[in-house]
Amino acid sequence: MRISKKSLQLLLISLITLLGFITFSLVAVYYYRLPPPPPPYAFASDREGQGDIFVVDAQEQLHNLTQGAGNEWSPTWSADGHALAFTSQRTGDSEIWFYRHINLDNLDKPQNLTQNPAWDYSPTWSPSGQSLAFVSERDGDAEIFMQHLQENEAIQLTFNEETDRLPAWSPDGKSIAFAAIRNGVEQIHRIRPDGTDEQIVTPSPLKGTSPAWSPDSQQLAFIGWDDIGAPGIYMLSITDTNVHKIYASPSRLNSLNWSADGQWLTFTAWDDGNHDLFALPIDGAPPTRLTHETAWDDFMAINPQVPFTPQAVATGIAQAAPAPRPPANPHMAMGVNIADLSQAYLINDLGFDWAKSFVNWATVEPERGKLNWNDPDNIVKAFGDQKLKILMRVHGTPVWARPNDTMFTHPPYDLHDYETFITALATRYKGQVAAYEIGNEPNLNYEWGYKTPDPASYTAMLKVAYQAIKRVDPQATVVSGGLATTGDGSATATGDLIYLQGMYTAGAKGYFDVLGSHPYSYGHAPDEVDQYGLSLSRVAEQYAVMQANGDAATPIWITELGWVLHSPWDLDEHQASGVSAAQQAEYLVRSYQKVQAEWPFVQGIFIFNLDFSTVPWYPAREPMRWYAILNPDGTPRPAYSQLRQMQRGQ
């Protein structure tokens, strides 16, 4: 059969057209291929030494989105499942950042929403995805703010002088729930997005935090605890305010979230020595563990547009069994100064075995002979429950035991009254308190009632306390009040070496088991030696004074050690010595390494501080908050993460 020329031409044209179509299709597939499906969930973890945002893809592979750009926590998805907001400290303060779209094959750079020097954290999306509510300290304390994505200024929604935190925007857009601390009690509040109609929704005496909305906005789940402090997860009906507990936990719980299908609640629990992620069916069946890593995993955010199957995502995520708590070092007391007793479990999480807290004589005995033991009882119980050894600092003088018109740091005018109190204290807590620190930085004018510090008078107090404690509890360790690092002294302080020699001259030798020291380094690295004595090396100079006085066998405990962070607030004398969060972490870890390698006479280190940033009684501009190794939202700073890794040999 013969094919005509015209037919050949038509066939050739058809082949060329087909090849062109195939070529175009291949090019189109290459350049315009569909993006991968969105990740099922995100969470934050410090498994790489500081907070990072991780996502899990559809193949259950883990991706670090932020790659150590800064300490970053609190991820949250927009309702359409595309945008992811989070808290970031990559600029040196804390701000709200977000990805407009998560495409793991071609990840865009995140955008900075808030650019205020005060700390912003804990974001939550509006249902439209056009606004974010968050916590900000720009008013001097933690308040709820809201900002549109296209605006440069935030709108303040709450106005008070206490603490508001952990906002959650309802899916119907009508309410923002948040945890509010009022008069020391934390409950769930809600307001309208315009800041009106604030109301408490948790019934008293139930306390609550970390609210999470049901998909239909008719229920609030929250982490609650009752009068005996037992934690659990509760459900609250918005229409009739009925509350019931769906899960009772023996562990500390954080960061509650609700799946879009309404069938699951996710949370963080400190279990087996780790912060791990769990998924709980709302019918109250046992939870499923999703991570099992020697790290702080937290703030699980379920993508609302992806079906949530916790059994599937558990596979491939568990990477390592939790490391056992390291054995106590018999030659080194390792602890922290702590403000919030409910955070005591974190001392175990760090791998330390000592806790330091504070007892004010003026609070315990406001009237002569009328003793109120509530504060020290709470300390002993909280630390005892965690099987921690206790260093109890004793300071302060009641009004009745000091001269008129003096402040509580003034020494008592009758040491017999002081002896009576110390005896009662040691008797009550015999065998429970391992060590007592007698006073605080007595070489500072402020700590001596704004009088010129007097080492002889302090030594007289120290002798009385030592003898009283040893008569009652011979096994207790008596630590002298930590000396402030003050160089040669100033108008408001006596030089610490001069003061220490004054103590020995007054007969202090033999009346303390351990010398307390506070070698703050004023921004200097641990290996730097400041010519004025304002560095960690000062502790070695203090020991030289001890040697010169025949007291080389007595060890030193550093009962406060810390570096203050740069702050947007004026921190007075602390401001000039501020360091970055990365430097704080490096310096604290290096201090431990240096002390243990070079100074066997130092047998205790207590970080100042764990958590003064998180408690409501310290405002944003309080300097002590900026020494903390926890962020104001309770997440770990790099110092916490790296000290924990140090203790576990990671």
Secondary structure, DSSP 4 states (H G I P E B T S, - for coil): -PPPHHHHHHHHHHHHHHHHHHHHHHHHHHHHPPPPPPPSEEEEE-TTSS-EEEEE-TT--EEESSTTSS-EEEEEE-TTS--EEEEE-TTSS-EEEEES---TTSPPPPEE----SS-EEEEEE-TTSSEEEEEE-TTSS-EEEEEETT-SS-EE----SSEEEEEEE-TTSS-EEEEEEETTEEEEEEE-TTS---EE-SPTT-EEEEEEE-TTSSEEEEEEE-TT--EEEEEEETTT--EEEEEE-SS-EEEEEE-TTSSEEEEEEEETTEEEEEEEETT-PPPEE----SSBEEEEEE-TTS---HHHHHTTT---PPPPPPPP-TT-EEEEE-S-GGGTHHHHHHT--EEEEEEEHHHH-SBTTB---HHHHHHHHHHHHTT-EEEEEEE---GGGS-TT--TTSPPS-HHHHHHHHHHHHHHTTTT--EEEESS-TTBSGGGTTSPP-HHHHHHHHHHHHHHHHHH-TTSEEEEPPEE--TTEETTEE-HHHHHHHHHHTT-TTS-SBEEEE---TT--TT---TTS-STTHHHHHHHHHHHTT-TTS-EEEEEE--PBP-SS--GGGGGG-B-HHHHHHHHHHHHHHHHHH-TTEEEEEES-SSTTTSTTS-TT-GGGGG-SB-TTSPBPHHHHHHHHHHTT-
